[in-house]
Amino acid sequence: MERIQGSGTYVRSQTAVQPKSHTVGVITTYISEHIFPEIFQGIDNAFSEYWYMPLVFATRNSVKKERSIVSLTIDRKVLKVIK
């Protein structure tokens, strides 16, 4: 709601007010490969220090799955996607 003196009260557009997202998307091919667990631990440590939450996705080298993940992150208003 937005009040404008002398004019009335209006419902503000949903696109005008968007809460800041504290979610960061991380897209990778596989999660369990030898180096990825350490990398994800580092990502989690770095983001949690600033109250950000990483959201991790694995594509398994599927372009179709990657497109689906990217669409999902846009719909969910993920702050940033790291690939």
N, CA, C and O atoms as CSV, one atom per row, in Angstrom:
chain,resi,resn,atom,element,x,y,z
A,1,MET,N,N,0.842,-1.171,0.000
A,1,MET,CA,C,0.000,0.000,0.000
A,1,MET,C,C,0.889,1.237,0.000
A,1,MET,O,O,1.951,1.278,0.621
A,2,GLU,N,N,0.421,2.211,-0.703
A,2,GLU,CA,C,1.154,3.468,-0.778
A,2,GLU,C,C,0.156,4.610,-0.653
A,2,GLU,O,O,-0.860,4.641,-1.347
A,3,ARG,N,N,0.459,5.547,0.240
A,3,ARG,CA,C,-0.420,6.703,0.422
A,3,ARG,C,C,0.217,7.927,-0.214
A,3,ARG,O,O,1.397,8.216,-0.015
A,4,ILE,N,N,-0.583,8.624,-0.972
A,4,ILE,CA,C,-0.137,9.875,-1.579
A,4,ILE,C,C,-1.074,10.956,-1.066
A,4,ILE,O,O,-2.269,10.951,-1.358
A,5,GLN,N,N,-0.509,11.892,-0.290
A,5,GLN,CA,C,-1.320,12.921,0.354
A,5,GLN,C,C,-2.146,13.683,-0.674
A,5,GLN,O,O,-1.638,14.144,-1.696
A,6,GLY,N,N,-3.435,13.801,-0.371
A,6,GLY,CA,C,-4.340,14.527,-1.249
A,6,GLY,C,C,-4.833,13.699,-2.427
A,6,GLY,O,O,-5.665,14.158,-3.210
A,7,SER,N,N,-4.323,12.484,-2.550
A,7,SER,CA,C,-4.701,11.661,-3.693
A,7,SER,C,C,-5.379,10.365,-3.279
A,7,SER,O,O,-6.286,9.897,-3.966
A,8,GLY,N,N,-4.954,9.780,-2.169
A,8,GLY,CA,C,-5.566,8.536,-1.715
A,8,GLY,C,C,-4.537,7.465,-1.415
A,8,GLY,O,O,-3.339,7.729,-1.310
A,9,THR,N,N,-5.042,6.245,-1.279
A,9,THR,CA,C,-4.201,5.091,-0.982
A,9,THR,C,C,-4.279,4.124,-2.148
A,9,THR,O,O,-5.360,3.848,-2.669
A,10,TYR,N,N,-3.138,3.617,-2.551
A,10,TYR,CA,C,-3.058,2.737,-3.716
A,10,TYR,C,C,-2.300,1.459,-3.359
A,10,TYR,O,O,-1.466,1.441,-2.454
A,11,VAL,N,N,-2.610,0.403,-4.088
A,11,VAL,CA,C,-1.840,-0.833,-3.958
A,11,VAL,C,C,-0.646,-0.699,-4.883
A,11,VAL,O,O,-0.794,-0.498,-6.088
A,12,ARG,N,N,0.533,-0.812,-4.307
A,12,ARG,CA,C,1.757,-0.660,-5.075
A,12,ARG,C,C,1.976,-1.894,-5.949
A,12,ARG,O,O,1.656,-3.012,-5.545
A,13,SER,N,N,2.512,-1.690,-7.127
A,13,SER,CA,C,2.813,-2.782,-8.053
A,13,SER,C,C,3.768,-3.778,-7.412
A,13,SER,O,O,4.703,-3.378,-6.719
A,14,GLN,N,N,3.544,-5.079,-7.636
A,14,GLN,CA,C,4.411,-6.121,-7.080
A,14,GLN,C,C,5.837,-5.972,-7.594
A,14,GLN,O,O,6.786,-6.275,-6.871
A,15,THR,N,N,6.003,-5.510,-8.831
A,15,THR,CA,C,7.349,-5.369,-9.376
A,15,THR,C,C,8.076,-4.176,-8.776
A,15,THR,O,O,9.305,-4.118,-8.811
A,16,ALA,N,N,7.334,-3.233,-8.231
A,16,ALA,CA,C,7.968,-2.050,-7.654
A,16,ALA,C,C,8.667,-2.363,-6.340
A,16,ALA,O,O,9.676,-1.740,-6.011
A,17,VAL,N,N,8.142,-3.315,-5.592
A,17,VAL,CA,C,8.721,-3.655,-4.295
A,17,VAL,C,C,9.120,-5.119,-4.313
A,17,VAL,O,O,8.264,-6.003,-4.265
A,18,GLN,N,N,10.410,-5.374,-4.381
A,18,GLN,CA,C,10.888,-6.747,-4.374
A,18,GLN,C,C,11.864,-6.915,-3.226
A,18,GLN,O,O,12.877,-6.219,-3.157
A,19,PRO,N,N,11.559,-7.838,-2.325
A,19,PRO,CA,C,12.487,-8.049,-1.220
A,19,PRO,C,C,13.821,-8.575,-1.738
A,19,PRO,O,O,13.880,-9.303,-2.729
A,20,LYS,N,N,14.877,-8.192,-1.050
A,20,LYS,CA,C,16.208,-8.622,-1.462
A,20,LYS,C,C,16.372,-10.106,-1.169
A,20,LYS,O,O,16.060,-10.580,-0.077
A,21,SER,N,N,16.860,-10.818,-2.152
A,21,SER,CA,C,17.093,-12.251,-1.995
A,21,SER,C,C,18.440,-12.480,-1.322
A,21,SER,O,O,19.412,-11.779,-1.606
A,22,HIS,N,N,18.492,-13.451,-0.441
A,22,HIS,CA,C,19.747,-13.842,0.190
A,22,HIS,C,C,20.110,-15.259,-0.218
A,22,HIS,O,O,20.759,-15.990,0.530
A,23,THR,N,N,19.681,-15.639,-1.424
A,23,THR,CA,C,19.958,-16.963,-1.947
A,23,THR,C,C,20.858,-16.831,-3.166
A,23,THR,O,O,20.601,-16.016,-4.052
A,24,VAL,N,N,21.904,-17.630,-3.206
A,24,VAL,CA,C,22.831,-17.649,-4.331
A,24,VAL,C,C,22.796,-19.051,-4.924
A,24,VAL,O,O,23.030,-20.031,-4.217
A,25,GLY,N,N,22.504,-19.152,-6.221
A,25,GLY,CA,C,22.450,-20.453,-6.879
A,25,GLY,C,C,23.824,-20.881,-7.357
A,25,GLY,O,O,24.574,-20.080,-7.915
A,26,VAL,N,N,24.149,-22.135,-7.139
A,26,VAL,CA,C,25.409,-22.716,-7.610
A,26,VAL,C,C,25.038,-23.893,-8.509
A,26,VAL,O,O,24.414,-24.854,-8.060
A,27,ILE,N,N,25.430,-23.807,-9.787
A,27,ILE,CA,C,25.118,-24.873,-10.735
A,27,ILE,C,C,26.416,-25.567,-11.123
A,27,ILE,O,O,27.387,-24.922,-11.519
A,28,THR,N,N,26.417,-26.884,-11.003
A,28,THR,CA,C,27.588,-27.682,-11.350
A,28,THR,C,C,27.140,-28.929,-12.102
A,28,THR,O,O,25.951,-29.245,-12.153
A,29,THR,N,N,28.101,-29.627,-12.681
A,29,THR,CA,C,27.759,-30.854,-13.400
A,29,THR,C,C,27.437,-31.982,-12.433
A,29,THR,O,O,26.398,-32.631,-12.550
A,30,TYR,N,N,28.328,-32.214,-11.482
A,30,TYR,CA,C,28.139,-33.282,-10.499
A,30,TYR,C,C,28.513,-32.760,-9.120
A,30,TYR,O,O,29.356,-31.871,-9.002
A,31,ILE,N,N,27.905,-33.295,-8.095
A,31,ILE,CA,C,28.174,-32.863,-6.725
A,31,ILE,C,C,29.220,-33.738,-6.053
A,31,ILE,O,O,30.002,-33.258,-5.233
A,32,SER,N,N,29.237,-35.007,-6.393
A,32,SER,CA,C,30.075,-35.949,-5.640
A,32,SER,C,C,31.473,-36.167,-6.221
A,32,SER,O,O,32.227,-36.980,-5.688
A,33,GLU,N,N,31.841,-35.471,-7.289
A,33,GLU,CA,C,33.192,-35.616,-7.831
A,33,GLU,C,C,34.214,-35.233,-6.769
A,33,GLU,O,O,33.891,-34.513,-5.824
A,34,HIS,N,N,35.426,-35.706,-6.918
A,34,HIS,CA,C,36.445,-35.606,-5.862
A,34,HIS,C,C,36.689,-34.225,-5.273
A,34,HIS,O,O,36.916,-34.126,-4.067
A,35,ILE,N,N,36.654,-33.149,-6.063
A,35,ILE,CA,C,36.960,-31.818,-5.506
A,35,ILE,C,C,35.723,-31.032,-5.085
A,35,ILE,O,O,35.830,-30.093,-4.296
A,36,PHE,N,N,34.573,-31.396,-5.590
A,36,PHE,CA,C,33.384,-30.583,-5.343
A,36,PHE,C,C,32.955,-30.488,-3.882
A,36,PHE,O,O,32.556,-29.403,-3.457
A,37,PRO,N,N,33.011,-31.550,-3.092
A,37,PRO,CA,C,32.610,-31.387,-1.684
A,37,PRO,C,C,33.404,-30.300,-0.955
A,37,PRO,O,O,32.834,-29.546,-0.165
A,38,GLU,N,N,34.698,-30.213,-1.208
A,38,GLU,CA,C,35.514,-29.165,-0.573
A,38,GLU,C,C,35.135,-27.785,-1.095
A,38,GLU,O,O,35.085,-26.819,-0.334
A,39,ILE,N,N,34.872,-27.698,-2.377
A,39,ILE,CA,C,34.477,-26.413,-2.962
A,39,ILE,C,C,33.147,-25.951,-2.376
A,39,ILE,O,O,33.000,-24.784,-2.014
A,40,PHE,N,N,32.179,-26.860,-2.280
A,40,PHE,CA,C,30.879,-26.498,-1.721
A,40,PHE,C,C,30.982,-26.100,-0.255
A,40,PHE,O,O,30.261,-25.212,0.201
A,41,GLN,N,N,31.856,-26.739,0.472
A,41,GLN,CA,C,32.064,-26.367,1.874
A,41,GLN,C,C,32.607,-24.942,1.962
A,41,GLN,O,O,32.178,-24.161,2.811
A,42,GLY,N,N,33.546,-24.609,1.090
A,42,GLY,CA,C,34.089,-23.249,1.051
A,42,GLY,C,C,33.042,-22.221,0.668
A,42,GLY,O,O,32.981,-21.139,1.252
A,43,ILE,N,N,32.220,-22.559,-0.312
A,43,ILE,CA,C,31.133,-21.662,-0.726
A,43,ILE,C,C,30.178,-21.430,0.438
A,43,ILE,O,O,29.806,-20.292,0.724
A,44,ASP,N,N,29.785,-22.504,1.103
A,44,ASP,CA,C,28.865,-22.390,2.238
A,44,ASP,C,C,29.468,-21.542,3.355
A,44,ASP,O,O,28.785,-20.694,3.928
A,45,ASN,N,N,30.731,-21.766,3.661
A,45,ASN,CA,C,31.399,-20.978,4.708
A,45,ASN,C,C,31.438,-19.492,4.354
A,45,ASN,O,O,31.158,-18.640,5.197
A,46,ALA,N,N,31.784,-19.189,3.110
A,46,ALA,CA,C,31.900,-17.788,2.687
A,46,ALA,C,C,30.544,-17.084,2.700
A,46,ALA,O,O,30.437,-15.957,3.184
A,47,PHE,N,N,29.518,-17.734,2.178
A,47,PHE,CA,C,28.207,-17.098,2.108
A,47,PHE,C,C,27.538,-16.981,3.467
A,47,PHE,O,O,26.900,-15.968,3.753
A,48,SER,N,N,27.671,-17.987,4.298
A,48,SER,CA,C,26.985,-17.951,5.594
A,48,SER,C,C,27.523,-16.834,6.485
A,48,SER,O,O,26.818,-16.344,7.367
A,49,GLU,N,N,28.750,-16.441,6.257
A,49,GLU,CA,C,29.338,-15.332,7.017
A,49,GLU,C,C,28.558,-14.035,6.788
A,49,GLU,O,O,28.520,-13.169,7.662
A,50,TYR,N,N,27.935,-13.904,5.613
A,50,TYR,CA,C,27.179,-12.702,5.258
A,50,TYR,C,C,25.673,-12.969,5.186
A,50,TYR,O,O,24.933,-12.185,4.593
A,51,TRP,N,N,25.223,-14.060,5.782
A,51,TRP,CA,C,23.811,-14.435,5.854
A,51,TRP,C,C,23.204,-14.758,4.493
A,51,TRP,O,O,22.003,-14.579,4.287
A,52,TYR,N,N,24.031,-15.235,3.568
A,52,TYR,CA,C,23.532,-15.705,2.286
A,52,TYR,C,C,23.452,-17.222,2.314
A,52,TYR,O,O,24.241,-17.880,2.993
A,53,MET,N,N,22.498,-17.774,1.575
A,53,MET,CA,C,22.310,-19.216,1.563
A,53,MET,C,C,22.552,-19.750,0.149
A,53,MET,O,O,21.848,-19.365,-0.785
A,54,PRO,N,N,23.542,-20.633,-0.012
A,54,PRO,CA,C,23.759,-21.217,-1.337
A,54,PRO,C,C,22.717,-22.296,-1.631
A,54,PRO,O,O,22.351,-23.081,-0.757
A,55,LEU,N,N,22.261,-22.317,-2.848
A,55,LEU,CA,C,21.329,-23.322,-3.326
A,55,LEU,C,C,22.058,-24.066,-4.439
A,55,LEU,O,O,22.314,-23.492,-5.498
A,56,VAL,N,N,22.394,-25.331,-4.218
A,56,VAL,CA,C,23.261,-26.088,-5.125
A,56,VAL,C,C,22.426,-26.987,-6.034
A,56,VAL,O,O,21.522,-27.688,-5.581
A,57,PHE,N,N,22.751,-26.950,-7.331
A,57,PHE,CA,C,22.091,-27.783,-8.332
A,57,PHE,C,C,23.140,-28.563,-9.115
A,57,PHE,O,O,24.221,-28.042,-9.389
A,58,ALA,N,N,22.834,-29.800,-9.475
A,58,ALA,CA,C,23.706,-30.618,-10.320
A,58,ALA,C,C,22.980,-30.924,-11.625
A,58,ALA,O,O,21.847,-31.406,-11.606
A,59,THR,N,N,23.624,-30.646,-12.757
A,59,THR,CA,C,22.999,-30.863,-14.066
A,59,THR,C,C,23.243,-32.266,-14.611
A,59,THR,O,O,22.502,-32.722,-15.483
A,60,ARG,N,N,24.251,-32.947,-14.122
A,60,ARG,CA,C,24.662,-34.265,-14.637
A,60,ARG,C,C,24.930,-34.195,-16.139
A,60,ARG,O,O,24.650,-35.137,-16.880
A,61,ASN,N,N,25.477,-33.059,-16.571
A,61,ASN,CA,C,25.804,-32.791,-17.980
A,61,ASN,C,C,24.587,-32.816,-18.905
A,61,ASN,O,O,24.718,-33.133,-20.088
A,62,SER,N,N,23.423,-32.490,-18.387
A,62,SER,CA,C,22.202,-32.456,-19.193
A,62,SER,C,C,21.820,-31.002,-19.475
A,62,SER,O,O,21.528,-30.236,-18.557
A,63,VAL,N,N,21.827,-30.639,-20.750
A,63,VAL,CA,C,21.454,-29.278,-21.141
A,63,VAL,C,C,19.997,-29.006,-20.768
A,63,VAL,O,O,19.661,-27.908,-20.324
A,64,LYS,N,N,19.138,-30.002,-20.948
A,64,LYS,CA,C,17.723,-29.850,-20.603
A,64,LYS,C,C,17.557,-29.556,-19.111
A,64,LYS,O,O,16.778,-28.684,-18.726
A,65,LYS,N,N,18.289,-30.284,-18.285
A,65,LYS,CA,C,18.209,-30.069,-16.837
A,65,LYS,C,C,18.769,-28.694,-16.464
A,65,LYS,O,O,18.230,-28.017,-15.588
A,66,GLU,N,N,19.852,-28.284,-17.132
A,66,GLU,CA,C,20.439,-26.969,-16.857
A,66,GLU,C,C,19.442,-25.858,-17.178
A,66,GLU,O,O,19.301,-24.911,-16.404
A,67,ARG,N,N,18.754,-25.964,-18.305
A,67,ARG,CA,C,17.736,-24.957,-18.659
A,67,ARG,C,C,16.635,-24.891,-17.606
A,67,ARG,O,O,16.184,-23.813,-17.219
A,68,SER,N,N,16.217,-26.061,-17.156
A,68,SER,CA,C,15.179,-26.128,-16.132
A,68,SER,C,C,15.637,-25.461,-14.835
A,68,SER,O,O,14.868,-24.746,-14.193
A,69,ILE,N,N,16.883,-25.699,-14.458
A,69,ILE,CA,C,17.442,-25.104,-13.236
A,69,ILE,C,C,17.524,-23.589,-13.365
A,69,ILE,O,O,17.174,-22.861,-12.436
A,70,VAL,N,N,17.986,-23.117,-14.517
A,70,VAL,CA,C,18.095,-21.667,-14.729
A,70,VAL,C,C,16.711,-21.024,-14.651
A,70,VAL,O,O,16.555,-19.971,-14.034
A,71,SER,N,N,15.712,-21.642,-15.267
A,71,SER,CA,C,14.342,-21.112,-15.188
A,71,SER,C,C,13.851,-21.068,-13.746
A,71,SER,O,O,13.238,-20.090,-13.319
A,72,LEU,N,N,14.122,-22.124,-13.008
A,72,LEU,CA,C,13.712,-22.185,-11.604
A,72,LEU,C,C,14.363,-21.071,-10.789
A,72,LEU,O,O,13.700,-20.432,-9.972
A,73,THR,N,N,15.647,-20.837,-11.005
A,73,THR,CA,C,16.339,-19.800,-10.233
A,73,THR,C,C,15.820,-18.409,-10.576
A,73,THR,O,O,15.786,-17.530,-9.715
A,74,ILE,N,N,15.419,-18.204,-11.818
A,74,ILE,CA,C,14.834,-16.914,-12.200
A,74,ILE,C,C,13.469,-16.756,-11.533
A,74,ILE,O,O,13.168,-15.704,-10.970
A,75,ASP,N,N,12.644,-17.805,-11.597
A,75,ASP,CA,C,11.308,-17.755,-10.989
A,75,ASP,C,C,11.372,-17.544,-9.482
A,75,ASP,O,O,10.523,-16.858,-8.913
A,76,ARG,N,N,12.364,-18.126,-8.840
A,76,ARG,CA,C,12.508,-18.022,-7.377
A,76,ARG,C,C,13.303,-16.790,-6.957
A,76,ARG,O,O,13.559,-16.584,-5.771
A,77,LYS,N,N,13.689,-15.979,-7.927
A,77,LYS,CA,C,14.427,-14.740,-7.674
A,77,LYS,C,C,15.714,-14.975,-6.884
A,77,LYS,O,O,16.004,-14.290,-5.903
A,78,VAL,N,N,16.472,-15.967,-7.348
A,78,VAL,CA,C,17.778,-16.221,-6.748
A,78,VAL,C,C,18.662,-15.034,-7.086
A,78,VAL,O,O,18.678,-14.572,-8.227
A,79,LEU,N,N,19.393,-14.540,-6.104
A,79,LEU,CA,C,20.198,-13.329,-6.249
A,79,LEU,C,C,21.217,-13.438,-7.373
A,79,LEU,O,O,21.291,-12.556,-8.228
A,80,LYS,N,N,21.983,-14.483,-7.382
A,80,LYS,CA,C,23.069,-14.641,-8.341
A,80,LYS,C,C,23.241,-16.121,-8.612
A,80,LYS,O,O,23.073,-16.946,-7.714
A,81,VAL,N,N,23.571,-16.456,-9.836
A,81,VAL,CA,C,23.825,-17.850,-10.181
A,81,VAL,C,C,25.286,-17.995,-10.552
A,81,VAL,O,O,25.800,-17.255,-11.391
A,82,ILE,N,N,25.954,-18.953,-9.924
A,82,ILE,CA,C,27.360,-19.236,-10.197
A,82,ILE,C,C,27.418,-20.557,-10.930
A,82,ILE,O,O,26.856,-21.554,-10.476
A,83,LYS,N,N,28.091,-20.567,-12.051
A,83,LYS,CA,C,28.187,-21.800,-12.828
A,83,LYS,C,C,29.635,-22.161,-13.021
A,83,LYS,O,O,29.940,-23.173,-13.653
